[in-house]
């Protein structure tokens, strides 16, 4: 199976699963669709967060662009033996077709994943709010990604081989850690699955939606390794960062998680035998 036939199948399966779930929601009676949003957003809070994420992303990108690419002498000195053993298998990999495949999976998914949520009437009625949360989610993943590549230079796997042409001396070829394509894709798909879950916690489509959300960034990670753009560890970290942001950002905005702060008296004896007392401040996350 070629890279392009595999990516075509992945896209078809991903779209079919999410569309099926969304169309299933669309068939629910109108009275059941009028549900309140499970999220709470506020311009005075969310706008500065988004602005801060943009600033962090911009600064990280600026830092990464200050580096220079490797010289031909430095490239010749690279040795596969210097790569950690768990990543060494892909040192020297290069495939332009796999790189194109990863692009065709990643970039459309950034629009498709949140776009499919709009097919649900209950979500569509709050889509402005969902769009704000999606922007925060992707920017959070991007801020971590650009900060990482701006401060942690790592050579891409294909530099340990002989292919790549003029790309080999490009300054962005030291941006291997961590995998941005994988992180952004995971942020998009896990966000879509999380929002679907929060609006439809009892839906029988849950396993399929979460399965699709997990599979697409995994496919992106596979192609990034085959392309020689990232090592396995780069993709694992990217996947974890993206998936975490995709779930955590909506969860932090859950209405149920914002129902006040509780205080309770606290007293006891410490290990040195001294008694203490005070107030315990707690908030559900």
Residue frames as qw, qx, qy, qz and C-alpha x, y, z in Angstrom:
[[0.000, 0.889, 0.458, 0.000, 0.00, 0.00, 0.00],
 [0.419, 0.438, -0.024, 0.795, 1.44, 3.37, -1.00],
 [0.168, -0.210, -0.438, 0.858, 1.59, 6.37, 1.30],
 [0.284, 0.001, -0.156, -0.946, -1.12, 8.14, -0.68],
 [0.577, -0.260, -0.666, -0.395, -3.54, 5.20, -0.64],
 [0.460, -0.299, -0.701, 0.456, -2.99, 4.83, 3.10],
 [0.027, -0.173, -0.258, 0.950, -3.62, 8.50, 3.77],
 [0.410, -0.130, -0.431, -0.793, -6.72, 8.40, 1.56],
 [0.577, -0.326, -0.745, -0.076, -8.09, 5.52, 3.60],
 [0.327, -0.259, -0.558, 0.717, -7.30, 7.31, 6.88],
 [0.149, 0.060, 0.001, -0.987, -9.08, 10.47, 5.76],
 [0.517, -0.204, -0.583, -0.593, -12.10, 8.53, 4.52],
 [0.547, -0.330, -0.747, 0.184, -12.38, 6.54, 7.75],
 [0.207, -0.208, -0.412, 0.863, -11.93, 9.63, 9.93],
 [0.281, -0.010, -0.168, -0.945, -14.52, 11.63, 8.02],
 [0.547, -0.239, -0.693, -0.403, -16.97, 8.74, 7.88],
 [0.455, -0.316, -0.730, 0.400, -16.78, 8.13, 11.64],
 [0.078, -0.261, -0.322, 0.907, -17.24, 11.75, 12.65],
 [0.346, -0.034, -0.363, -0.864, -19.89, 12.44, 10.03],
 [0.504, -0.292, -0.792, -0.183, -21.81, 9.37, 11.14],
 [0.321, -0.370, -0.633, 0.600, -21.74, 10.59, 14.72],
 [0.063, 0.199, 0.055, -0.977, -22.76, 14.10, 13.71],
 [0.425, -0.119, -0.555, -0.705, -25.58, 12.89, 11.48],
 [0.433, -0.341, -0.824, 0.130, -26.74, 10.68, 14.32],
 [0.134, -0.362, -0.443, 0.810, -27.05, 13.77, 16.46],
 [0.201, 0.086, -0.265, -0.939, -28.88, 15.60, 13.71],
 [0.433, -0.249, -0.758, -0.421, -31.57, 12.93, 13.74],
 [0.199, -0.307, -0.741, 0.562, -32.39, 13.59, 17.41],
 [0.025, -0.806, -0.567, -0.168, -35.74, 15.36, 17.92],
 [0.190, 0.665, -0.041, 0.721, -35.47, 19.14, 18.10],
 [0.565, -0.757, -0.028, -0.327, -36.62, 19.24, 21.70],
 [0.893, -0.353, 0.024, 0.279, -33.64, 17.08, 22.69],
 [0.650, 0.402, 0.014, 0.645, -31.21, 19.25, 20.77],
 [0.078, -0.827, 0.038, -0.555, -31.84, 22.39, 22.82],
 [0.797, -0.396, -0.304, 0.339, -29.28, 21.71, 25.48],
 [0.183, -0.971, 0.140, 0.063, -27.31, 24.28, 27.46],
 [0.543, 0.641, -0.485, 0.242, -23.62, 24.64, 26.79],
 [0.865, -0.381, -0.243, 0.219, -21.44, 22.56, 29.12],
 [0.614, 0.105, -0.106, 0.775, -18.81, 25.30, 28.95],
 [0.167, -0.929, -0.230, 0.237, -18.30, 28.73, 30.44],
 [0.582, 0.236, 0.113, 0.770, -16.31, 31.42, 28.63],
 [0.135, -0.915, -0.240, 0.294, -15.76, 35.09, 29.41],
 [0.536, 0.770, -0.007, 0.346, -14.17, 37.67, 27.12],
 [0.202, -0.902, 0.314, -0.219, -12.27, 39.35, 29.97],
 [0.707, -0.447, 0.545, 0.046, -10.56, 36.04, 30.72],
 [0.839, 0.230, 0.451, 0.200, -10.34, 34.24, 27.40],
 [0.463, 0.875, -0.014, 0.144, -9.18, 37.16, 25.25],
 [0.158, -0.847, 0.505, -0.052, -6.00, 37.75, 27.32],
 [0.769, -0.217, 0.597, 0.068, -5.32, 34.00, 27.32],
 [0.764, 0.538, 0.305, 0.183, -5.50, 33.87, 23.54],
 [0.228, 0.942, -0.203, 0.141, -3.33, 36.99, 23.26],
 [0.459, -0.684, 0.567, -0.014, -0.79, 35.45, 25.62],
 [0.838, 0.062, 0.525, 0.134, -0.70, 32.21, 23.64],
 [0.611, 0.762, 0.107, 0.184, -0.12, 34.16, 20.45],
 [0.045, -0.921, 0.372, -0.104, 2.72, 36.09, 22.08],
 [0.652, -0.440, 0.615, 0.048, 4.39, 32.91, 23.37],
 [0.823, 0.353, 0.417, 0.155, 4.01, 31.22, 19.97],
 [0.426, 0.890, -0.047, 0.155, 5.48, 34.24, 18.20],
 [0.240, -0.832, 0.497, -0.053, 8.44, 34.47, 20.53],
 [0.772, -0.199, 0.597, 0.091, 9.19, 30.75, 20.24],
 [0.745, 0.576, 0.282, 0.185, 9.05, 30.98, 16.46],
 [0.166, 0.951, -0.234, 0.119, 11.33, 34.01, 16.54],
 [0.516, -0.634, 0.575, 0.026, 13.82, 32.10, 18.69],
 [0.828, 0.092, 0.532, 0.152, 13.84, 29.15, 16.32],
 [0.601, 0.763, 0.151, 0.181, 14.44, 31.40, 13.32],
 [0.128, -0.927, 0.352, 0.028, 17.59, 32.85, 14.91],
 [0.722, -0.316, 0.576, 0.215, 19.46, 29.59, 14.44],
 [0.359, 0.611, -0.535, -0.460, 21.48, 28.83, 11.35],
 [0.970, 0.146, -0.074, -0.182, 21.45, 25.57, 9.43],
 [0.781, -0.391, 0.393, 0.286, 24.26, 23.04, 9.55],
 [0.214, 0.728, -0.522, -0.390, 27.23, 23.42, 7.26],
 [0.860, 0.295, -0.383, -0.162, 28.29, 20.59, 4.96],
 [0.318, 0.414, -0.754, 0.398, 31.16, 19.87, 7.34],
 [0.409, -0.188, 0.596, -0.665, 28.81, 19.62, 10.31],
 [0.863, 0.148, -0.029, -0.483, 26.46, 17.39, 8.33],
 [0.706, 0.382, -0.595, 0.040, 29.32, 15.05, 7.45],
 [0.084, 0.362, -0.760, 0.534, 30.20, 14.77, 11.14],
 [0.712, -0.193, 0.205, -0.643, 26.74, 13.51, 12.17],
 [0.205, 0.197, -0.959, -0.010, 26.76, 9.86, 13.28],
 [0.682, -0.322, -0.453, -0.475, 23.76, 7.58, 13.75],
 [0.630, -0.141, -0.666, 0.375, 25.49, 6.12, 16.79],
 [0.090, 0.073, -0.369, 0.922, 24.95, 9.44, 18.58],
 [0.547, -0.279, -0.250, -0.749, 21.17, 9.05, 18.33],
 [0.518, -0.250, 0.659, -0.485, 19.51, 7.36, 21.35],
 [0.116, -0.079, 0.971, 0.194, 18.96, 3.66, 20.66],
 [0.340, 0.489, 0.752, -0.283, 15.16, 3.85, 20.76],
 [0.376, 0.801, 0.081, -0.459, 15.19, 6.48, 17.98],
 [0.242, -0.523, 0.642, 0.506, 18.09, 5.18, 15.94],
 [0.544, 0.273, 0.776, 0.164, 16.03, 2.99, 13.59],
 [0.394, 0.832, 0.391, 0.013, 14.75, 6.04, 11.68],
 [0.234, -0.758, 0.285, 0.537, 18.06, 7.93, 11.44],
 [0.186, -0.249, 0.710, 0.632, 18.61, 8.49, 7.74],
 [0.341, 0.553, 0.761, 0.002, 14.98, 8.02, 6.67],
 [0.097, 0.392, -0.132, -0.905, 13.78, 10.33, 3.92],
 [0.235, 0.417, 0.827, 0.295, 10.63, 10.38, 1.80],
 [0.113, 0.038, -0.106, -0.987, 9.12, 13.40, 0.06],
 [0.456, -0.299, -0.659, -0.518, 5.92, 11.41, -0.57],
 [0.487, -0.448, -0.689, 0.295, 5.55, 10.65, 3.14],
 [0.161, -0.232, -0.233, 0.931, 6.07, 14.32, 3.94],
 [0.297, -0.111, -0.379, -0.870, 3.31, 15.27, 1.50],
 [0.518, -0.367, -0.752, -0.177, 1.08, 12.59, 3.02],
 [0.371, -0.389, -0.577, 0.615, 1.62, 14.01, 6.51],
 [0.041, 0.115, -0.018, -0.992, 0.75, 17.51, 5.24],
 [0.417, -0.181, -0.563, -0.690, -2.43, 16.23, 3.58],
 [0.521, -0.426, -0.734, 0.092, -3.50, 14.58, 6.81],
 [0.343, -0.326, -0.432, 0.768, -2.54, 17.37, 9.19],
 [0.015, 0.072, -0.058, -0.996, -3.67, 20.61, 7.57],
 [0.426, -0.300, -0.540, -0.661, -7.16, 19.58, 6.40],
 [0.519, -0.403, -0.732, 0.182, -7.83, 17.95, 9.78],
 [0.199, -0.174, -0.348, 0.900, -7.30, 21.31, 11.50],
 [0.350, 0.026, -0.134, -0.927, -10.42, 22.52, 9.68],
 [0.563, -0.144, -0.712, -0.394, -12.36, 19.26, 9.29],
 [0.373, -0.201, -0.812, 0.402, -12.33, 18.21, 12.96],
 [0.069, 0.322, 0.445, -0.833, -13.96, 21.38, 14.39],
 [0.348, 0.111, -0.377, -0.851, -16.04, 21.82, 11.23],
 [0.423, -0.185, -0.856, -0.233, -17.79, 18.49, 11.67],
 [0.118, -0.300, -0.714, 0.622, -18.93, 19.57, 15.12],
 [0.258, 0.202, -0.001, -0.945, -21.10, 22.21, 13.45],
 [0.410, -0.102, -0.752, -0.505, -23.23, 19.42, 11.96],
 [0.300, -0.393, -0.815, 0.303, -24.67, 18.84, 15.43],
 [0.149, -0.757, -0.331, -0.543, -27.56, 21.26, 16.12],
 [0.620, -0.745, -0.216, 0.119, -26.87, 21.32, 19.86],
 [0.633, -0.299, 0.110, 0.705, -23.21, 22.22, 19.29],
 [0.316, 0.448, 0.378, 0.746, -23.98, 24.55, 16.40],
 [0.240, -0.870, -0.343, -0.261, -26.16, 26.72, 18.63],
 [0.515, -0.820, 0.124, 0.216, -23.05, 27.41, 20.74],
 [0.855, 0.315, 0.085, 0.403, -20.52, 27.28, 17.92],
 [0.163, 0.872, -0.188, 0.423, -19.05, 30.70, 18.59],
 [0.584, -0.688, 0.384, -0.197, -18.08, 29.54, 22.04],
 [0.945, -0.021, 0.280, 0.165, -16.74, 26.23, 20.68],
 [0.635, 0.667, -0.032, 0.389, -14.66, 28.14, 18.12],
 [0.146, -0.865, 0.340, -0.340, -13.08, 30.22, 20.90],
 [0.787, -0.447, 0.421, -0.067, -12.23, 27.08, 22.83],
 [0.903, 0.303, 0.178, 0.245, -10.78, 25.48, 19.71],
 [0.359, 0.828, -0.192, 0.386, -8.59, 28.52, 19.07],
 [0.430, -0.752, 0.429, -0.255, -7.33, 28.38, 22.65],
 [0.927, -0.159, 0.339, 0.019, -6.63, 24.67, 22.33],
 [0.805, 0.483, 0.069, 0.338, -4.64, 24.86, 19.10],
 [0.156, 0.859, -0.257, 0.414, -2.74, 27.93, 20.28],
 [0.656, -0.634, 0.380, -0.151, -1.87, 26.21, 23.56],
 [0.928, 0.040, 0.290, 0.229, -0.37, 23.29, 21.64],
 [0.584, 0.700, 0.010, 0.410, 1.37, 25.70, 19.28],
 [0.190, -0.898, 0.285, -0.277, 2.83, 27.77, 22.11],
 [0.781, -0.448, 0.434, 0.042, 4.38, 24.66, 23.64],
 [0.859, 0.339, 0.253, 0.288, 5.61, 23.52, 20.23],
 [0.402, 0.817, -0.086, 0.405, 7.29, 26.79, 19.24],
 [0.420, -0.816, 0.354, -0.180, 8.77, 27.19, 22.72],
 [0.888, -0.214, 0.383, 0.138, 10.27, 23.73, 22.38],
 [0.772, 0.439, 0.193, 0.417, 11.78, 24.18, 18.92],
 [0.132, 0.922, -0.101, 0.350, 12.97, 27.64, 19.90],
 [0.380, -0.766, 0.458, -0.242, 14.93, 26.37, 22.88],
 [0.735, -0.254, 0.628, 0.025, 15.72, 22.71, 22.18],
 [0.480, 0.603, -0.482, -0.417, 17.53, 22.25, 18.86],
 [0.689, -0.130, 0.713, 0.016, 17.53, 18.68, 17.57],
 [0.121, 0.368, -0.674, -0.629, 18.59, 17.45, 14.14],
 [0.819, 0.205, 0.048, -0.534, 15.94, 15.85, 11.99],
 [0.833, -0.131, 0.534, 0.061, 16.42, 12.14, 11.20],
 [0.781, 0.589, 0.161, 0.129, 17.02, 12.61, 7.46],
 [0.082, 0.921, -0.377, 0.051, 20.15, 14.66, 8.18],
 [0.585, -0.471, 0.659, 0.037, 21.84, 11.41, 9.24],
 [0.781, 0.311, 0.509, 0.185, 21.47, 10.13, 5.67],
 [0.365, -0.162, 0.416, 0.817, 22.40, 11.57, 2.30],
 [0.114, 0.561, 0.663, 0.483, 19.04, 12.60, 0.82],
 [0.147, -0.789, -0.446, 0.397, 17.17, 15.90, 1.08],
 [0.452, 0.613, 0.232, 0.605, 19.13, 18.17, -1.23],
 [0.124, 0.525, -0.133, 0.831, 19.06, 21.85, -0.28],
 [0.639, -0.649, -0.209, -0.356, 16.82, 21.12, 2.71],
 [0.836, -0.174, -0.364, 0.372, 19.81, 19.67, 4.52],
 [0.416, 0.065, -0.233, 0.877, 21.28, 23.11, 5.27],
 [0.266, -0.656, -0.306, -0.636, 17.98, 24.83, 6.14],
 [0.038, -0.340, 0.580, -0.740, 17.75, 26.28, 9.64],
 [0.734, -0.205, 0.111, -0.637, 14.38, 24.62, 10.27],
 [0.831, 0.126, -0.540, -0.056, 16.02, 21.20, 9.99],
 [0.259, 0.184, -0.739, 0.594, 17.11, 21.55, 13.61],
 [0.490, -0.191, 0.196, -0.827, 13.43, 21.69, 14.69],
 [0.478, -0.022, -0.860, -0.179, 12.92, 17.99, 15.26],
 [0.320, -0.335, -0.796, 0.389, 11.79, 18.18, 18.90],
 [0.471, 0.107, 0.866, -0.129, 8.92, 17.93, 19.15],
 [0.188, 0.254, 0.778, 0.543, 6.63, 16.95, 16.25],
 [0.213, 0.233, 0.144, -0.938, 4.43, 19.93, 15.43],
 [0.476, -0.008, -0.598, -0.645, 2.29, 18.20, 12.79],
 [0.459, -0.231, -0.855, 0.072, 1.44, 15.44, 15.24],
 [0.124, -0.273, -0.565, 0.769, 0.78, 17.84, 18.12],
 [0.298, 0.171, -0.058, -0.937, -1.54, 20.12, 16.14],
 [0.518, -0.070, -0.699, -0.488, -3.45, 17.21, 14.62],
 [0.392, -0.264, -0.832, 0.292, -3.92, 15.56, 18.01],
 [0.036, 0.227, 0.374, -0.898, -5.08, 18.86, 19.51],
 [0.430, 0.083, -0.307, -0.845, -7.73, 19.19, 16.77],
 [0.578, -0.111, -0.746, -0.311, -9.04, 15.62, 16.84],
 [0.359, -0.252, -0.778, 0.450, -9.03, 15.19, 20.62],
 [0.155, 0.146, 0.222, -0.951, -10.74, 18.57, 21.00],
 [0.535, -0.019, -0.447, -0.717, -13.49, 17.46, 18.61],
 [0.565, -0.174, -0.807, -0.006, -13.89, 14.18, 20.48],
 [0.203, -0.181, -0.623, 0.733, -13.94, 15.93, 23.87],
 [0.315, 0.098, 0.034, -0.944, -16.60, 18.44, 22.78],
 [0.598, -0.071, -0.631, -0.489, -18.67, 15.65, 21.23],
 [0.468, -0.174, -0.813, 0.298, -18.38, 13.74, 24.50],
 [0.046, -0.164, -0.478, 0.862, -19.35, 16.69, 26.68],
 [0.462, 0.092, -0.121, -0.874, -22.45, 17.42, 24.60],
 [0.842, 0.034, -0.337, -0.420, -23.37, 13.76, 24.15],
 [0.226, -0.524, 0.776, -0.268, -22.03, 11.79, 27.14],
 [0.687, 0.023, 0.672, -0.275, -24.38, 8.86, 26.53],
 [0.639, 0.571, -0.272, -0.438, -23.91, 8.59, 22.77],
 [0.935, -0.046, 0.343, 0.078, -23.18, 5.06, 21.48],
 [0.670, 0.696, -0.074, 0.248, -20.84, 6.68, 18.94],
 [0.369, -0.878, 0.305, 0.006, -18.32, 7.58, 21.67],
 [0.769, -0.298, 0.475, 0.308, -15.88, 4.69, 21.02],
 [0.669, 0.499, 0.375, 0.403, -15.80, 5.42, 17.29],
 [0.109, 0.969, 0.006, 0.222, -15.30, 9.15, 17.72],
 [0.479, -0.780, 0.395, 0.076, -12.48, 8.69, 20.24],
 [0.822, -0.020, 0.475, 0.314, -10.99, 5.94, 18.09],
 [0.541, 0.717, 0.224, 0.377, -10.90, 8.23, 15.06],
 [0.142, -0.971, 0.149, -0.123, -9.46, 11.04, 17.19],
 [0.647, -0.572, 0.470, 0.179, -6.62, 8.77, 18.28],
 [0.816, 0.205, 0.452, 0.298, -5.97, 7.19, 14.88],
 [0.461, 0.857, 0.111, 0.203, -5.51, 10.30, 12.73],
 [0.105, -0.912, 0.393, -0.054, -2.61, 11.88, 14.67],
 [0.745, -0.315, 0.571, 0.143, -1.05, 8.42, 14.93],
 [0.749, 0.498, 0.351, 0.260, -1.12, 8.22, 11.13],
 [0.198, 0.958, -0.132, 0.163, 0.44, 11.68, 10.92],
 [0.490, -0.712, 0.501, 0.038, 3.18, 10.54, 13.32],
 [0.844, 0.056, 0.491, 0.210, 3.85, 7.48, 11.15],
 [0.603, 0.717, 0.186, 0.297, 4.31, 9.59, 8.02],
 [0.072, -0.957, 0.261, -0.108, 6.51, 12.11, 9.84],
 [0.669, -0.470, 0.553, 0.156, 8.83, 9.27, 10.84],
 [0.778, 0.316, 0.467, 0.277, 8.84, 7.83, 7.31],
 [0.363, 0.908, 0.064, 0.201, 9.56, 11.30, 5.91],
 [0.693, 0.075, -0.247, 0.673, 12.63, 11.62, 8.12],
 [0.061, -0.722, -0.031, -0.688, 11.23, 14.74, 9.78],
 [0.489, -0.604, 0.355, -0.519, 10.88, 13.46, 13.34],
 [0.210, 0.208, -0.935, 0.197, 12.10, 10.63, 15.52],
 [0.476, -0.421, -0.763, -0.121, 9.72, 8.34, 17.38],
 [0.357, -0.424, -0.532, 0.641, 10.25, 10.21, 20.66],
 [0.031, 0.067, -0.102, -0.992, 9.49, 13.54, 18.96],
 [0.427, -0.249, -0.586, -0.642, 6.14, 12.15, 17.84],
 [0.483, -0.416, -0.744, 0.202, 5.31, 10.59, 21.19],
 [0.205, -0.346, -0.344, 0.848, 5.83, 13.93, 22.92],
 [0.178, 0.007, -0.308, -0.934, 3.94, 15.79, 20.19],
 [0.456, -0.341, -0.741, -0.356, 1.04, 13.36, 20.39],
 [0.422, -0.446, -0.659, 0.435, 0.89, 13.64, 24.19],
 [0.093, -0.240, -0.133, 0.957, 1.02, 17.45, 24.12],
 [0.287, -0.088, -0.454, -0.839, -1.69, 17.77, 21.48],
 [0.491, -0.380, -0.763, -0.181, -4.01, 15.19, 23.03],
 [0.351, -0.388, -0.571, 0.633, -3.59, 16.74, 26.47],
 [0.052, 0.174, 0.000, -0.983, -4.42, 20.24, 25.23],
 [0.352, -0.174, -0.635, -0.665, -7.37, 18.90, 23.26],
 [0.521, -0.464, -0.717, -0.005, -8.91, 17.46, 26.41],
 [0.405, -0.361, -0.462, 0.702, -7.69, 19.79, 29.15],
 [0.006, 0.030, 0.084, 0.996, -8.62, 23.15, 27.61],
 [0.474, -0.380, -0.478, -0.634, -12.34, 22.30, 27.19],
 [0.617, -0.401, -0.650, 0.190, -12.34, 20.58, 30.60],
 [0.316, -0.170, -0.337, 0.870, -11.05, 23.72, 32.30],
 [0.233, -0.077, -0.146, -0.958, -14.04, 25.57, 30.86],
 [0.344, -0.363, -0.850, -0.165, -16.61, 23.02, 32.02],
 [0.391, -0.589, -0.056, -0.705, -19.52, 24.66, 33.86],
 [0.857, -0.425, -0.281, -0.082, -19.65, 21.81, 36.36],
 [0.753, -0.040, -0.272, 0.597, -16.02, 22.46, 37.25],
 [0.178, 0.366, -0.090, 0.909, -16.64, 26.12, 38.02],
 [0.501, -0.663, -0.430, -0.352, -19.28, 25.83, 40.72],
 [0.424, -0.853, 0.106, -0.286, -17.64, 27.86, 43.42],
 [0.401, 0.430, -0.682, 0.436, -14.88, 27.34, 45.90],
 [0.756, -0.540, -0.337, -0.150, -15.30, 25.45, 49.14],
 [0.046, 0.608, -0.576, 0.544, -13.69, 26.19, 52.50],
 [0.846, -0.389, -0.349, -0.105, -13.38, 23.75, 55.34],
 [0.399, -0.818, 0.384, -0.155, -11.57, 23.89, 58.69],
 [0.824, 0.308, -0.434, 0.196, -8.27, 22.06, 58.84],
 [0.369, -0.752, 0.458, -0.298, -6.41, 21.00, 61.95],
 [0.966, 0.034, -0.245, 0.079, -4.03, 18.29, 63.05],
 [0.568, -0.720, 0.349, 0.191, -0.58, 17.48, 64.40],
 [0.570, 0.701, -0.421, -0.081, 2.54, 17.47, 62.24],
 [0.886, 0.103, -0.411, 0.187, 5.37, 14.93, 62.40],
 [0.327, 0.361, -0.498, 0.717, 7.21, 17.06, 64.96],
 [0.305, -0.430, -0.763, 0.375, 4.30, 16.97, 67.36],
 [0.035, 0.213, 0.140, -0.966, 3.16, 20.55, 66.79],
 [0.314, 0.606, 0.717, -0.142, -0.52, 21.20, 66.27],
 [0.056, -0.088, 0.339, 0.935, -1.78, 23.37, 63.44],
 [0.306, 0.622, 0.678, -0.245, -5.08, 24.75, 62.26],
 [0.009, 0.310, -0.326, -0.893, -6.39, 26.75, 59.32],
 [0.672, 0.475, 0.231, -0.520, -8.74, 26.71, 56.36],
 [0.479, -0.018, 0.771, 0.420, -8.62, 24.26, 53.46],
 [0.415, 0.582, -0.097, -0.693, -9.39, 25.93, 50.14],
 [0.436, 0.020, 0.857, 0.273, -10.56, 23.53, 47.45],
 [0.507, 0.503, -0.098, -0.693, -11.99, 23.73, 43.96],
 [0.814, 0.186, 0.550, 0.001, -13.19, 20.94, 41.72],
 [0.005, 0.534, -0.571, -0.623, -11.15, 20.52, 38.51]]
